[in-house]
């Protein structure tokens, strides 16, 4: 089962929250909206950074999968030819099994 690494990290650093609360106390109620807006902006920026990191990781994983599948397809034609010529049906079945294992390993790799 996949882990969500973002959940295990503190959502808001405690010192940032405490600083915002202290700033609100010192500045008073008239500056409360500005303090809250600044705090929310930092949180939104952090969320956007995490989303960007997740998108990059997903793209890298998909690129790797594509490379593995294209590589397997590239070697499959010569392997099928050699297997059919030298070993017959058993060799072709073995090549199919190996290509299936490569496909499964590629989709399940972290």
WOPE-V131415 format. One line per field, one symbol per residue. phi: phi as a letter, one per 40 degrees, with the letter a starting at -180 (. if undefined). psi: psi as a letter, one per 20 degrees, with the letter a starting at -180 (. if undefined). burial: I if it has 16 or more other C-alpha atoms within 10 Angstrom, else O. Layout:
phi=???
psi=???
burial=???
This chain:
phi=.ccccccccccbdccccccccccccccgcccddcccccccccccccccccccccccccccccccccccccccccccccccccccccbgcccccccccccccccccccccc
psi=pqqohhhiqpgpphhgghhhgghgghhrhhjghgggggghggghggghghggggggggggghggggggghghhhihghggggghghibhhhggggggghggggghghiq.
burial=OOOOOOOOOOOOOOOOOOOIOOOIOOOOOOOIOOIOOOIOOOIOOOOOOOOOOOOOOOOOIOOOIOOIIOOIOOOIOOIIOOIIOOOOOOIIOOIOOOIOOOOOOIOOOO
